[in-house]
Amino acid sequence: MSEWTFDSGSPAVQASAAAAEGGGADETADRTSIITGRLKTIYRKSVLPVEKRFKYDYFYESPFMSDAEFDAKPQVMLIGQYSVGKTSFIRYLLGRDFPGQRIGPEPTTDRFTVLINGPEERVIPGNALSVHPDLPFRGLERFGVSFLSRFEGSQMPSSVLRSVTLVDTPGILSGEKQRTNRGYDFNKVTGWFAERADLILVLFDAHKLDISDELKGAIDSLKGNEDKVRCVLNKADQIDRQQLMRVYGALLWSLGKTMTSPEVARVYVGSFWQEPLKSLDNVDLFEKEEQDLMKDLAVLPRQSAVRKINELVKRIRKVKTLAYIIAHLKAQMPTLMGKEKKQNKLIADLPNVFRSILKKHGLAPGDFPDITSFSTKLRDVKFAEFHTLSQKQIDGLDDILNKDIPALMEELPSERDSPETLRAKMGGGASRGVPNIPVPKTAAKYGKQEQFKSNPFGPDSEDKDNYWALQDSADRLRGSFEALGPEGGFLPTAKARSVLVKTGLEKDNLRQIWNLSDIDKDGLFDLDEYVVAMFLCDAVIQKGRPIPAELPASVIPPSKRHLVASK
């Protein structure tokens, strides 16, 4: 047996198999399903009655939540001005065209399109989507026929769409085109999708960074969802390195003025479609940026449970605050005479009313509704008809926030878990899987040769740039790596640690092996790094070798050699 290989019976491989016994994607699906079921019960039993009592659907223009919304796949929404590459990005991610796509230099996507998985290719009209019992779009009915006629579904069989739903939005207009009447409130529709999205990608063209009034309005509609926003500086391969630095700086400056969040959103830079780069000046940067973005996308299904909990918590906090506001306004109304006059006075004094409620009940300013739109809503209702505060319902909401939600969070895996408690949390024996999102293959795009293109048996040791001594081992270990449930192609720190601990090696040895194997120092293992770690463990356990101070050149994966060379 070669000194660079190890067999399926080696202790390292057995440890990997043991760590995978709890399964990966299947248990994630079961765990998400269980948590979703509990969230539905919490909402129907304790939150929905309060929403109805204090007219949450009216004041927030947000319909009561349906089971389909809790069960929905993660959603990724793309927004940006026309011709920034939204539709091309979707084609790149899917690896193919999709029904109803429109691409061109002028505004071509004039409608909201949701891309969903299905057995056959077809375009589904918006009216049909909004009444489908298994899809989370019923709330869009409130925007009327004018919007629904510009809303459609694109159904197709897709491994990507089995994991997520993509939302392609109309190209945002600029200049004179902004005067076009869309026939519906674009910003309100964008806000509706933003509330339900797991990730929001705002795309910019490296050649036109001007933020039009309509784009600014769309970004404003994302308020309250800034944690989901990522920016994409697309078509960056069409400018040189110096121009890119200027454009990147200008974009950050513009975003700082436009977005209210204290932290600037993450900006991915590159060329996000299938065509080869027009300039290879920044090829390494663009490749790493694309890998990071695809990793963000790929882990969405596994973060779905956390996102559902987070969204319900935000909604409960707003419901609780609304209950205090409505009850306060009700309590200020006279019993018999002067009701209209008192109501107008309260509306005019709403800023002081908010401050008084905030101070009395210790609420957070961010949980209060927008004062301008709330004032408008108040003018169309009668305060005297409001309900009084139900302390029992408020206590129920507090119990959810202080007891039920923390208990649910405890059931999710964390880095504090031992391998045993991790497996207990994840359950075992699941029936359904949550596949990772397949990411595009990009070697040719970045001017690199596809692996094995010239020889199906791989390069030989004379090819110093492409030969890897552990390639055969990597081919054999791929199955055990996938069984561990990598997220976006990467083993999380806790899971990678569990594999190493099960080898039985001393802690000092494992620390050295980790330092050598985690070549890019991101705290995660991809397949190549996992193979290196298994090789080192096997070399110590089976062959009694000392751990080297540095990896031999032929053991370093070709994909990582530039990192070692730069040190």
N, C-alpha and C positions, 0 to 999 in steps of 0.2 A: 504493500500500500504506500502511496506517495506520502512524503512528509507534509504535503500541503492539503491532505484530505482527511476526513474522518467518517466512520461508518454510522449507519442508523442506530447502532446499539451503543454509541459512545455516551458517557454520562451527561455531556452537555446537551446532546439531542434529547435524551430522556428527560432532562430537567425542563427543556422547552416544551415537550409533550405534556408533562405534568402541569405546567403553568397554563396550558391551553385547555385543560380538562373542563374548566368552567365554561368554555366556549367563548365566542366573541360577539359577532353581530347578532346572533339569535337571541342571546340573553338581553342585549340592549333593547331589542324590539319588545321582549316581554316586559322588561322593566319600564319602558316608556308607556306601554299599554296599561300596566297596573297603575302607574302614577296618573295617567290621563283619566282613568276611571275614577280615581279618588278626587281629582280636581273637578270632574263633572258633578260628583255628589256634593262636594263643598259648595260649588256655585249654585246648584239648584236649591239646596237646602237653606243656605245662609246668606248668599249674596243676592240672588235674583229677587227675593221678596223685598229687600231694601231698595234695589234699583226701581222696582215697580212703585213702591210707596213714595219715592222722592223724584220720580220722573227722570231717571238717569238717561233714558233713551232720547228724551226730548232735549234736555239741556246740553248733552254731549253729542247729539246727533249720531248716536251709536246704538244700533239695535241690540236687543238682548242676545246673549250668546247661545248658539245652537250646539248640539253634540258634534255636528260636522266640523265646526271650528276647532273644537278640542282634538278631534281625530285627524285633522288635516296634516299633510306632509309639510315639512319646512318649505317656506317660500322665499325665493330670491327675486327682488325687484330691481330692474335696471331703468335708470332715468338719465336724461342728458339731452342736449340740443340735437337737432337733426344732423345726420351724417357724422356722428362721432363714433359709430361702429357698434351700436347696441345689438342690432340683429346679427351682424357678422360675428360678434362675440358668442352669441347663442349658438349659431351654426358651428362655430369652432368647438364649443363645449359639447354639443350633441354629436359632432362628427358627421353631420349631414344636413340637408335642407329640411325645412318643416312646412307643413301645410299652411298656406296663407301668408308666407313670408314676403316682405317687400323691402328691397334694398336699392338705394340710389343716392345721388348727391343732394337732391332736393328733399323736402319733407315727404317721406313715403309711408312711414308707419303713422297712420292717422287714427289709430284706435288702440285701446288696451287689449293685449293678447296674452292669455294665460296658456302655457304649454303644459299639457298633462299627459300622463301615460295611458295608453289604451291599446286594445288589440288591433285596431285598424286606423289607417290615416283618414282624418276628416276634419273639417272646420265646423265648430259648433256655434250657433248664433248665441248672442249674449242673453236674450230672453230665456232661452232654454237652460243656459248655465245658471242663471239666477234662481231658478226654481228646482234645480236638481237636488234631491234630498241628501246625496252623499258628498256634495261639494260645498265648500264654505263661502259661497258667493251670494247667498240670499239677501244679505244686507245691502247689496248694490241696487236692489229694486227701488230704494228711496231716491235714487238719482234720476229716475224717470226713463221714459222710452227714448228720449233724445240721447242719453248716454248709452243705454243698452244696445242701441243700433250701432254704436261705435265700440262695442265690447264683443270679443269673440274668444273661443277656445280653439287651440290647435292640438288635436289629439294624435298621438303616434306611439308605436311601440319603441321604447327607449330605456336602456339600462340606467341612464342618468335620471330620467323622469320617474323611475320607480322609487327614487330616493327623495327628490325635491320637485317642487312646482316652480317654473320660471314665469315671471311677469314682465313682458316687454311693453313699454309705455310709448305713447306718441312722441315723436321728436319735438322737443321744446323749441318754440319759435324765437327768432331774434329780429331786430330791425323792424321794417315795415310789416313783416309777416305777423308780428305780435298783435296786430289789429284784427286778425282773423277771429271771428266768433266761433268757438267750438260748439256752442249749443248746450253746454253743461259746465258745471263748476270744476274745472280741471284740478285746481289745488285741493278741493275737498275730496275728490276721488283719489288723488295721490296720497292724501293723508289717511284715507280709509285703508288703502293697501299697505301703507307704511306701518300702521298699527299692527297689522297681521303678518308682516314680513319678518323673517329671521335674519336676513341680510339685505342691505340696500346698497347697490353699487351705483354711484354717480359718475358717469363717464364724461371725460373732457378730451377734446382734440388738441394735440400739441400745437396746432396751427391757429386755433381760435379759442382763446381763453376768456373772452369777454363774457361776463355773466349778465345775460339779458334780464329785463324785468320779470319775464315769465319764469325764467330759471330761478331767479331769486325767490319768487313766490312759491315755486315748487319746493325749494330747499326750506323755506319757512314752514311749509306744511309738514315737514319731517320733525318739527319740534316735539320733544318728548321721546324721540326714537334715535337720538344722536349716537347712542351706543351701538346701533346696528349699521351705521353708515361707514362705508369705505369708498374712497375715490380712486378712479382709474384714469391715469394720464395715458391715453391711447395714441397710436401712430407716432410714438416717440422715436422710432427707427428712421424717420424721415428728416431728422435734424441732427446736427453734429453735437459733440459732447459739450462744447461751450454754450451753444444755444440751449441745450437741454437743461443745463444748470440755471440759466436765466429763466426759462419757461417754468421750471419746477419751483423756483423761488417766487415767481409772479403768481403761480397758482396758490401756493400756501398763503401769500399775502391776501389774495382775493377771498380765499376760504375763511381766513381769519376775520375779515370784515362782514362776510355773509352769514356764517354759521355762529350761533350764539353759544355753542359749547365752549367751555374754557380750554378744552384740549383739541388740538387740530386732528382731524380725521386721518387715518392711515391712507397714504397715497401709493398705489401700485403703478409702476412705470414700465411701459413696454409696448409691444405690438400684439394685440390679442385677437389674432385670426390665424388661419392656416398658412398664409403665404410666407415665403422666406423673407428675412429681414432685408430691407433695402440698404442698410449700412450695418457693418459688423463692429463699429466702434465701441458699442456698449453691450456686446453680445452676452458677456458673463452676467452683467447686472440685470439685463432683461430676462435671462433664463431663471435667475434666482427669484426675481420679482414674480414671475409667472408661477414658479413652484410655490411661493408663499401664498399667492392668491388661490391657487387650486387647493392648497391645504386648507385654507379657510372655508372653501366650498365643501370639501370632502368630509369635514367633521360635522357639518350641520345636522345630519340625521342622528348622530350620537349625542348632540347637545340639545336635541329637541325637548326632552323632559325638563331640562333647566329653563329653557326659553318659555315653555308653557307656564311653569311656576312663576317666573319673573313677570310675565304679562298679567297673570291673574292678580299678583300682589299689587302691581301698579293700578289695576282697575279697582281693587278693593279700597286702596287708599283714597282714590278719587271719589268713590261711592260714599265712603265715610265722611269725607270733607263736605260733599254735597248735602248729606243728611243734616249736618250741623248748620249749614247755611240756610237751608229751607226751613228747618225748625226754628232758627233764630228769627227769620223774617216773619214766620207765622206768629211767633210770640209777641212781636212788636205791634201787631195789628190791633186797632181798637175793637171793642165788642159790638158797638152799634153804629155810631156816626163817624164820618170822616175817613172811611177806609181808602177811597181812591187818593185823597190828598196824602195820607200817610204812606201809601205804596209808592207814589211818585217821589216823596221825600227820601224814602229808603233807597230807591234806585239811584237818585242823585248823590246820595252819601255812601254808595257802595264801597269805595276804597276804605273808608273808616269802618264800615261793617265788617269787611274782610279782616282788617287788622285786629278788630275786637275779638272775632271768632278765633283767629290764629293764636292770639295771646291767651285766651281763656282756656282753650282745649289743647294747647301745645302742638298744633299741627304744623306741617311743613309748607312753606310758601309754594313750592312746586306742585303741591297737590290741589291747589285752587284752580278753578276754571279761568280761562281768559276773560278778563273783566269787561272788555268791550262787547264781545259776542254774548256773554252772559247777561249783560244789561239789556241788550236787544231782546233776548228770549224772555226776560222778566216782564217786559212791557205787554206781552201777549197773554199773560196769565193773571189770575187773581190770587193774591197772597192769602186771602181769607179761606180759600179752598185747599190750602196746603195742609199736609198732615203734621201732627206734632211728633216730636222725637220719641222713638221707642228705645229706651235704654237697653232693653233686652236684646234688640237687634244690634245695637252698637257693641255691646259686650260680646255678641256672637262674632262680629267682624274682628274684634280685638283677639279673641281666642284663635281665630284662623291665623292671624298674623303672628301671634306670639307662641302658639302651640302646634297647630296643625301643619303649617308650612315648614317650620323648623324640623318637625318629625319627618315630613316627606324628604326634606333635604338630607337628613341623616341616612336615608335609604339609598342615596346616590353614592357612587364610588368617590373616594377622595384619596389623597396621597397619604393620609393617616392610616389607611386600612392595611392590615396584614393580608397575605394571600388568602388565608382562610376566611376572614370576614368579607373580603372582596367577593369570593365565590358565593358566600352566603347571601350577600346583597343581590348578586346578579341572578341567583335563583337556580339556574341549570334546567335542562330539559325543555327549552323553549321550542315553540313550533314555527315561529316566523323569524325572518332575518331582516336586518337593516343594512343593505349593501352600501359600501362606500361608493362615492361618485367616481366613476372611471374618469381619469384625467387624460387630456389629449397627449398623444405621442409627438414630441417636438424636436427630435434629434435633427431631422433634415431641415426644419425651419431655422435652426440656429447654426447651420452650416456644418453639422456633424454627421458622420456616417452612422447609419443604423447598425446596431450590434449584429454581427454575423452576416452582414449584407454580402460581403465578398466570399465568405466561407461559412457554410452552415454549421461547422464544428468549432468555430471560433478561431481567434488568432493564436499563433504559436509563440513560444518564449522569445523568439527573435524580434517580434513586434513589441518593442518596449513600451510604446504608447498605449496599446490596447490590450496586451496580455495581462490576465489576472490569474494568479496561481490558485485562487479559491473559487473559480467560476463553476467547476463541477460540483463543489460543495454547495454553492449558492443555488444551483438548479435543484439539488436534492432537498435543501432546507426551505425552499419557497413555500411548500405546503404547510409545514409546521409554523412558519412565520404568519401565513394568512390565518391559520387556526387560532392564533393569539388575538385576532381582531384588531389589526392596525387601523389607525384613524388617519385617513388620507395618505396611506402608505407609510405611516410612522407609528411605532410603538410608543405609547405614553410612558413617562418616566417610571410610574409605579409598576406598570406591567413589565417593562424591561428589567427593572430591579428584581421583580419576583422571579424571572427566569434565571438570573444570575445567582440569586440566593439559593435556589433549589439545586445548584451544582454542588453545594456543600463546601465550597472553598472558603478560606479565611477572608475576613472582611478586608484586610490590607491587600490581599491578592485581587479581590473584586474591585477595589478602588483603582488599582493600577490598570486592570483590564478595561474598566469603564473609561478611564482617561485616554487609553490608546484607541478604543473602539469608537467612541463618540467623536469622530474626526472633525465634524463641523461645530462641535461644542454647543449644540442647541438643546441638550438634555433629552433628546429623543433618539430612537434607533430606526433608521430605514433598513431595508433588506440587506444592503451591503454592509452596514455597520453591525447588524445583527449577526451576519455570517462571520465577520472578523472576531466578534466577541465569543461566539461559539468555538471558533478555531483556537483562540487563546486559552479558553477554559479547558478544551480537550487536550491541548499541548501540555498543560500543567498536570491534569488528572491522569491521563493515560500514558503520556510519554515522559513525564517527570522533568520537563524542560523548565528552566527559569523564565520568568516573564521578561521579555526584552525591554530595554530602555526606550526603544522606538521601533516602529513597525518596519520589517524588511520592505524594500521598494515593491517587490512583486506581490506582497500581501495587501498593499494599499489599493483599494478599489480605483479603477481608472477615473470614475466620476468624482473622486475626492483628491486626486493627486495635485490639483492646482492649489488646494488649501494647504497641503503639506509644504509644497514648494514655496509658498508665499511667507512661510514662517521664518 
